[in-house]
Amino acid sequence: MSLRINDVAPDFTADSTAGELNFHNWIGDSYAILFSHPKDFTPVCTTEFGAVAQLAPEFAKRNTKVMGVSVDSVDDHKKWKQDIEAFAGAPADFPIIDDTSLAVSKLYNMLPAEAYLPDGRTPADSATVRTVFIIGPDKKVRLMMTYPMTVGRNFAEILRALDALQATDGVPVATPANWVPGEDVIVALSLNDDQAKEKFGDLDIKLPYLRFAKSPK
């Protein structure tokens, strides 16, 4: 069955560059970003891991942990991290999971059950392992983004989406297109105008079903 938004993120225990980790225990009370890669020592993925390394302070400010998944061994990951750090100028301190068994990739529906790693494989053999998952402290999947091998991920957008998720978490609001922190939010239709004004103050009513208010967070 496909993984959907608001499903509980599948739990797993796996070896990583930070030792053996249980995913749900590792998340704890934080948000988490799980981002996957089809192979170590590949050009696009190296730039992506480098971007994550550079953004470590931004994730920390948002109480968010980051974990990489690549379908290679921990030994390969540790060697690759040296390249990542040399390229990015920042240490890649986040754990990277050993998924040579493809267990995590299959658990998260990135590969079919019958998939295997052939001898002399190339990144194309696991090309679909290119998804970002944002997971809440409740261990539920909040967002999924899947990229092809030729398109590097936009981590500014991933941060923006994380900010939007955190701004709306447990609050009856949503964010409009292209929203960034500090901008107005959309009031949920579960509140009538009087209830919305009581909760959020003045409203900017564009349409009966499109009402903006100052962000509560």
C-alpha positions as CSV (number, residue, x, y, z in Angstrom):
1,M,0.0,0.0,0.0
2,S,1.3,3.5,-0.8
3,L,2.5,5.8,1.9
4,R,0.2,8.8,2.3
5,I,0.3,12.2,4.1
6,N,-0.7,11.7,7.8
7,D,0.3,8.0,7.8
8,V,2.6,7.1,10.6
9,A,6.1,7.0,9.2
10,P,7.3,3.4,9.0
11,D,9.7,2.7,11.9
12,F,13.0,0.9,11.3
13,T,16.3,0.1,12.9
14,A,19.3,0.4,10.7
15,D,23.1,0.8,10.8
16,S,24.3,4.4,10.0
17,T,27.3,6.6,10.1
18,A,26.2,7.4,13.7
19,G,25.8,3.8,14.7
20,E,22.7,1.7,15.0
21,L,19.6,3.9,15.1
22,N,15.9,3.3,15.7
23,F,14.1,5.9,13.6
24,H,11.2,6.8,15.9
25,N,13.5,6.9,18.9
26,W,15.9,9.1,17.0
27,I,13.2,11.5,16.1
28,G,12.1,11.9,19.7
29,D,10.1,15.2,20.1
30,S,11.6,16.8,17.1
31,Y,10.6,17.2,13.5
32,A,12.6,15.0,11.1
33,I,13.6,15.2,7.4
34,L,14.4,11.9,5.8
35,F,16.0,12.4,2.3
36,S,17.0,9.5,0.1
37,H,19.7,9.0,-2.6
38,P,20.2,6.2,-5.1
39,K,24.0,5.9,-4.7
40,D,27.1,7.4,-3.0
41,F,29.7,9.3,-5.0
42,T,27.2,10.8,-7.4
43,P,27.4,14.4,-8.5
44,V,23.8,15.7,-7.9
45,C,23.6,13.9,-4.5
46,T,26.9,15.3,-3.4
47,T,25.7,18.8,-3.9
48,E,22.5,18.0,-2.0
49,F,24.2,16.5,1.0
50,G,26.5,19.5,0.9
51,A,23.5,21.9,1.0
52,V,22.2,20.0,4.0
53,A,25.5,20.3,5.8
54,Q,25.5,24.0,5.2
55,L,22.0,24.4,6.5
56,A,22.6,22.5,9.8
57,P,22.1,25.7,11.9
58,E,18.8,26.4,10.2
59,F,17.4,22.9,10.8
60,A,18.6,23.2,14.5
61,K,16.7,26.5,14.9
62,R,13.6,24.6,13.7
63,N,14.0,21.7,16.1
64,T,14.4,19.4,13.1
65,K,16.7,16.5,12.7
66,V,18.0,15.3,9.3
67,M,18.8,11.8,8.2
68,G,20.1,10.7,4.8
69,V,19.3,7.3,3.2
70,S,21.6,5.9,0.5
71,V,21.6,2.4,-0.8
72,D,25.3,1.9,0.0
73,S,27.3,0.7,3.0
74,V,28.3,2.7,6.1
75,D,32.0,2.4,5.0
76,D,31.1,4.0,1.6
77,H,29.1,6.7,3.4
78,K,32.0,7.6,5.6
79,K,34.3,7.9,2.6
80,W,31.7,9.9,0.7
81,K,31.3,12.3,3.6
82,Q,34.8,13.5,3.1
83,D,34.0,14.5,-0.4
84,I,30.8,16.2,0.8
85,E,32.6,18.2,3.4
86,A,35.4,19.2,1.0
87,F,32.7,20.4,-1.5
88,A,30.4,22.2,0.9
89,G,33.0,23.6,3.4
90,A,30.8,22.3,6.2
91,P,30.8,19.0,8.2
92,A,28.2,16.5,7.2
93,D,27.3,15.6,10.8
94,F,23.9,14.1,10.2
95,P,23.5,10.3,10.1
96,I,23.4,8.5,6.8
97,I,21.6,5.1,6.8
98,D,23.1,1.9,5.3
99,D,20.3,0.7,3.0
100,T,22.2,-1.9,1.0
101,S,19.4,-4.3,1.8
102,L,16.9,-1.8,0.3
103,A,14.8,-2.4,3.4
104,V,14.2,1.3,4.1
105,S,13.7,2.2,0.4
106,K,11.0,-0.5,0.1
107,L,9.4,0.4,3.5
108,Y,8.9,3.9,2.2
109,N,7.6,2.8,-1.2
110,M,10.5,4.1,-3.2
111,L,11.3,0.8,-4.7
112,P,9.1,-2.2,-5.6
113,A,9.2,-5.3,-3.4
114,E,11.1,-7.3,-5.9
115,A,13.9,-4.7,-6.4
116,Y,17.5,-5.8,-5.8
117,L,21.0,-4.4,-6.3
118,P,22.6,-6.1,-9.4
119,D,26.3,-6.6,-9.7
120,G,27.9,-3.5,-11.3
121,R,24.8,-1.5,-10.7
122,T,24.5,2.2,-11.6
123,P,22.4,4.9,-9.9
124,A,19.7,4.1,-12.5
125,D,19.0,0.8,-10.8
126,S,17.7,2.7,-7.8
127,A,16.8,6.0,-9.4
128,T,13.4,6.2,-7.7
129,V,15.2,6.6,-4.3
130,R,14.9,10.4,-4.6
131,T,12.2,11.4,-2.1
132,V,12.2,13.9,0.8
133,F,9.9,13.1,3.7
134,I,9.1,15.7,6.4
135,I,7.9,13.9,9.6
136,G,6.3,15.5,12.6
137,P,7.0,14.9,16.3
138,D,3.9,12.7,16.2
139,K,5.8,10.4,13.8
140,K,3.3,11.2,11.0
141,V,4.4,11.9,7.4
142,R,3.6,15.6,6.8
143,L,5.1,16.1,3.4
144,M,6.7,14.1,0.5
145,M,8.6,15.5,-2.5
146,T,10.1,13.2,-5.1
147,Y,12.7,14.3,-7.6
148,P,14.2,12.8,-10.7
149,M,18.0,12.1,-10.8
150,T,18.7,15.1,-13.0
151,V,17.0,17.7,-10.8
152,G,18.8,18.8,-7.6
153,R,16.6,19.4,-4.7
154,N,15.7,23.0,-3.7
155,F,16.5,23.1,0.0
156,A,15.2,26.7,0.3
157,E,11.8,25.3,-0.6
158,I,12.2,22.4,1.8
159,L,12.9,24.9,4.6
160,R,10.0,27.0,3.5
161,A,7.7,24.0,3.5
162,L,9.0,23.1,7.0
163,D,8.3,26.6,8.2
164,A,4.7,26.4,6.8
165,L,4.1,23.0,8.5
166,Q,5.3,24.3,11.8
167,A,3.3,27.6,11.5
168,T,0.1,25.7,10.8
169,D,0.7,22.7,13.2
170,G,-2.3,22.6,15.6
171,V,-3.7,25.9,14.4
172,P,-6.8,26.4,12.2
173,V,-4.9,28.2,9.4
174,A,-3.2,27.3,6.1
175,T,-0.5,29.1,4.1
176,P,-1.2,30.6,0.6
177,A,0.9,30.0,-2.5
178,N,4.5,31.2,-2.1
179,W,4.1,32.0,1.6
180,V,7.2,32.8,3.7
181,P,7.4,33.3,7.4
182,G,6.0,36.7,8.5
183,E,3.3,36.8,5.8
184,D,-0.4,36.5,6.5
185,V,-2.0,33.1,6.7
186,I,-5.4,31.8,5.5
187,V,-8.0,31.2,8.2
188,A,-9.6,27.7,8.1
189,L,-13.2,27.4,7.0
190,S,-14.0,25.6,10.2
191,L,-14.2,29.0,11.9
192,N,-16.9,31.6,11.0
193,D,-16.0,35.3,10.8
194,D,-16.7,36.0,14.4
195,Q,-14.8,33.1,15.7
196,A,-11.9,33.9,13.4
197,K,-11.8,37.5,14.6
198,E,-11.9,36.4,18.2
199,K,-9.0,34.1,17.7
200,F,-6.8,36.0,15.2
201,G,-8.0,39.7,15.3
202,D,-8.7,41.7,12.2
203,L,-9.3,39.8,9.0
204,D,-8.5,40.6,5.4
205,I,-11.5,39.1,3.6
206,K,-10.7,38.7,-0.1
207,L,-13.6,36.3,-0.8
208,P,-16.2,34.6,1.5
209,Y,-14.0,31.5,1.6
210,L,-10.6,33.3,1.5
211,R,-9.8,35.2,4.6
212,F,-6.3,36.3,5.7
213,A,-5.0,37.0,9.2
214,K,-1.7,37.7,10.8
215,S,0.3,34.6,11.4
216,P,-0.2,33.4,15.1
217,K,3.3,31.9,15.3
